[in-house]
Amino acid sequence: MATTTLFSAEPLDTVKTTLAQQDLAKWQADRECWEETLPIMSWLSQFLVLAPVASEHGDFASTDGRYLYFCPAYSATLSDEARVFLQAHLIWHCVAGHLAAPLVTCPHRWHLACDHEVNSLLLALGIRLPYQALVFPVCFGLSATRVYRWLAGHPCPGEEKTLDVHPAAMGARGDASVPDIGLAALWRRRAHVAARNAPALPPMVAEFCAAR
């Protein structure tokens, strides 16, 4: 993954501007809405601490499996639909095991594959995807590994854009260069719990969680 600096100063220092507090409240309110509309998302969201951060990249949003980071200025530009989607998208990167990346020749293509995998699950859960969200209809339901191989035939993969920074790229902070195996295992157990205790899950999502 890219090694560009993702934060403007201290990586884990959350910003406390008025805008940051306003948008933090929006992300928290989205979680409260899930309590009534999609309990599985409400349950999963509690494991990520919301953290508004200053970033050199205005469109920054990502997660390291413990925190869900977002740039308040970026968040303020999002529609309600896009913001809800982005939070769900980052949560499911954790569930899907995307906190680390395999050794691949094209990290961007791997990010595209992971985004497709996650977004397919969100569609199955009934979460609306904004127009910018990445999905390859012909690959619906395929694993990230298979989508990555399929993308080898994409004529211009570099033109496909993502709405977040891949979780594995968070290692560029320097304090997380080695994947946290224990954290990845913890998210795998959460996926298994979700599969066992959420009978209302769509079969596609329940099967994915059980196979983690």
N, C-alpha and C positions, 0 to 999 in steps of 0.2 A: 504494500500500500504506500501511498504518497507520504513523504516525511515533512510536508510543509507544517509550519507552526499553526495550530488551530486556535490558539488563544492569544489575546493581545498582551497579557502580562502573566499573572499567577493563574495557572490552569484551573485550579479548584476554587478560586475566589469568586463567589457569586456576586453579581452586581445588585445594588440596592437602590437604583434610581426609581423615580415614580413610574416610568414606563415599565421597568422590570417588574415592579409590584403589581401593576395593572394587568400585565400579561400573565404573570404567575397565577393570579386569581382566575384568569380564564382557563388555564390548563387544569387547575384544581376543580373548577366548576364542571369541566368536561368529565372528570372522574366521578363527580357526584351524580351526573346524569346517567352514567353507566350503571350505577347502583340499581336504577329502575329499568333501564333499557337493555343492558347487556352485562349481567353480573360477572361473567367470566373476565371481562375487561376490567371491571372494577377490582376484582380480586388480584389480577396480575399487575395492575398499575401500582398497587401499594408497595411493591418491591423495588420501585425506582423512585429515588428522591428527585423532585423537580428542582432544577438548578439553572436559573437565568445567568448567562455568562457574557462577558465582553469578548468579541471575536474580531479578528482582522478580516474574516470572511463574513460579509453581511448576511449570507443565507445559511449560516451554520446551525445545524441541529444534529445531535448524535447521542449515543449512550455507551457507557463502558460496563453495563450490567449492574451497576449500583446507582448511578446518577443518570437522569435524563437531562441533557444539556440543550439549551436553546438560546439563541441570540434574541433579546427582546425586540430589537429593531426589525428583525426578520419576522418574528412572531406577529408583530403588529400589522404586517402587510398581508397576512394570511386571512382567508375567509374562515368562518366558523367551521365549515365542512373540511377545509384543508388542514386546519389546526387539529381537529379531532382525528382526522386520518393520520397526520404525522405522528401524533402521540401513539396511536395504535400500531402504526408501522414500526416505530422504534421498539415498542414492547415486544412485538413478535419477532424482531431480529434476535432478541435475547432468547425467546422460547425456541426459535429455530436453530439455535446454536451458532449464530453468526458473530459471536464475540471474537473469534479468531478466524483466520482465513488460511486455507491450504496454500502450498507453494504452487502458484499458478503463473503462467507466462504473462497474463494480462489482468492485473488487479481491477481495472475499470470494468472489464467484461464480467469478472466475478461479482462485482457489486451489482451490476445489472441483473445477473442471474439470481442473486439473493433477494433483490428488490422484487423481482417477478414472483419468486416463491412466496414471499411474505404477502404481497398484494393479492395473490390468488386466494390465500387463506382469509384475508380480510373481506374479499368479495363473498366467500362462502359464509362468513359470519354476518353478512348483511351490512357491512360498513361501506358507506359510499366513498368512492375514489374520486378525487378531483381530476380535472382533465390532464394535469401534469403527471399524474401517477403512471408508473411504468407497468405495462402488462403486455405480454406477447400471447395473443389468443390461441395460436396454434400450439403453444406449450402449456396451456392451462392444466394444472395438477401435476406437472413434472417437477422433479427435484431440482435444486439449484445446480447440482453437478451436471445433470442432463441438459439443463438450459444453457449452462456454460459451454458445453460441447456444441450445442445447436447454434449458439451465437458465433462460433468460429466461421460460419457461413454468412454472417451478417455483413453486408457490403460496407457499412459505415458505423460501427459500434460507437466510435468516438462522438458521434452526433447525438446519441441517446443521453439524456440528462437525468440526474437523480436529485431528489429533494433533500437528501441528508448526506452526512459523512458516514461511510461504512464503519461500524463499531470496531473492526479490526484496525482501522487507521488511527484509533485513539491511542495506540501504542506509540505514536509519534510524539506524545507528550513527554516521553522519556522516563516517566515513573511507572509506565505500564507496558514496557516493551516486551515483556514475557507474558504470554497468555495465562490468565488465572484459571488453571484447570479445575480447581475447587469450585469457583464461581460458575463455570460452564456446567459442571455436574449438578450444582444446585438448581440451575434453571432447567436442566433435564428432568430432575425430580419434580419440579413444579409442573412441567408439562405432563408427566405421568399422573400427578394428582388431578390435574384438570381433566384428563381423559377418563379417570375413574369416577370423579365426583361431579361431572357436568353432563348429565344425560341429555340436556337440551342442545349440546353442541352438534353442529352438522356432522354427518358421518365422515366427510373428508377431513375436517379439522380434528375430530376425535381420533381418527386413525393416524393422522400425522403426529399428534401429541403422544399417542401410545408407542409409536415407533421411534421416538427420540432416544 
